[in-house]
Amino acid sequence: MSQTSVAEFLTAAKQDEGLRQKLQTAMDAKSCIDIAEDVGYDFTAEELEAELNKMPEEEVAGIINPGISPRRHIEPR
């Protein structure tokens, strides 16, 4: 869909403990996208990565799998 959809999804994840818990167990970008699709969002792995790159690592870690570098966790470089 668009970057807006990714931003909206990440905002929703910050506010929804259940959604955040699901994202913290996701092992790759596909898993994150599947979780997003289950709650009505549609975006690509590239759009997700671009939005995560705009955020401070501490903020990303609060949403997606804390304790592991979130950008490497989502898309290994």
C-alpha positions as CSV (number, residue, x, y, z in Angstrom):
1,M,0.0,0.0,0.0
2,S,2.1,2.9,1.2
3,Q,4.5,4.3,3.8
4,T,1.5,5.8,5.5
5,S,0.1,2.3,6.1
6,V,3.4,1.2,7.7
7,A,3.5,4.3,9.9
8,E,-0.1,3.7,11.0
9,F,0.7,0.0,11.7
10,L,3.7,0.9,13.9
11,T,1.7,3.5,15.7
12,A,-1.0,0.9,16.4
13,A,1.6,-1.6,17.6
14,K,2.9,1.0,20.1
15,Q,-0.6,1.3,21.5
16,D,-1.7,-2.3,21.4
17,E,0.1,-4.6,23.8
18,G,-1.2,-7.8,22.1
19,L,-0.1,-6.6,18.7
20,R,3.3,-5.6,20.1
21,Q,3.7,-9.0,21.7
22,K,3.1,-10.7,18.3
23,L,5.6,-8.5,16.6
24,Q,8.2,-9.2,19.3
25,T,8.1,-12.9,18.4
26,A,8.3,-12.4,14.6
27,M,11.4,-13.9,13.2
28,D,11.5,-12.0,9.8
29,A,9.9,-9.3,7.7
30,K,7.4,-11.8,6.2
31,S,6.2,-12.7,9.7
32,C,5.7,-9.0,10.5
33,I,3.9,-8.4,7.3
34,D,1.6,-11.4,8.0
35,I,0.8,-10.0,11.4
36,A,0.0,-6.6,9.8
37,E,-2.2,-8.2,7.2
38,D,-4.1,-10.0,9.9
39,V,-5.1,-6.7,11.4
40,G,-5.9,-4.9,8.1
41,Y,-2.6,-3.3,6.9
42,D,-0.9,-3.9,3.6
43,F,2.7,-3.0,2.8
44,T,6.0,-4.5,1.5
45,A,9.1,-5.6,3.4
46,E,10.9,-2.7,1.7
47,E,8.3,-0.2,3.0
48,L,8.6,-1.7,6.5
49,E,12.4,-1.4,6.4
50,A,12.3,2.2,5.2
51,E,9.9,3.2,8.0
52,L,12.0,1.4,10.6
53,N,15.1,3.1,9.4
54,K,13.5,6.5,10.2
55,M,13.0,5.5,13.8
56,P,15.5,5.5,16.7
57,E,16.6,1.9,17.5
58,E,15.3,2.2,21.0
59,E,11.8,2.9,19.7
60,V,12.0,0.1,17.2
61,A,13.2,-2.3,19.9
62,G,10.1,-1.3,21.9
63,I,7.9,-2.6,19.1
64,I,9.8,-5.4,17.4
65,N,11.7,-8.1,19.3
66,P,13.6,-6.2,22.0
67,G,17.1,-7.4,22.8
68,I,18.0,-8.0,19.2
69,S,19.1,-5.3,16.9
70,P,15.8,-4.7,15.2
71,R,17.0,-3.8,11.8
72,R,19.3,-6.9,11.6
73,H,16.4,-8.9,13.0
74,I,13.9,-7.9,10.4
75,E,16.2,-7.9,7.4
76,P,19.7,-9.3,7.9
77,R,22.4,-7.3,6.1
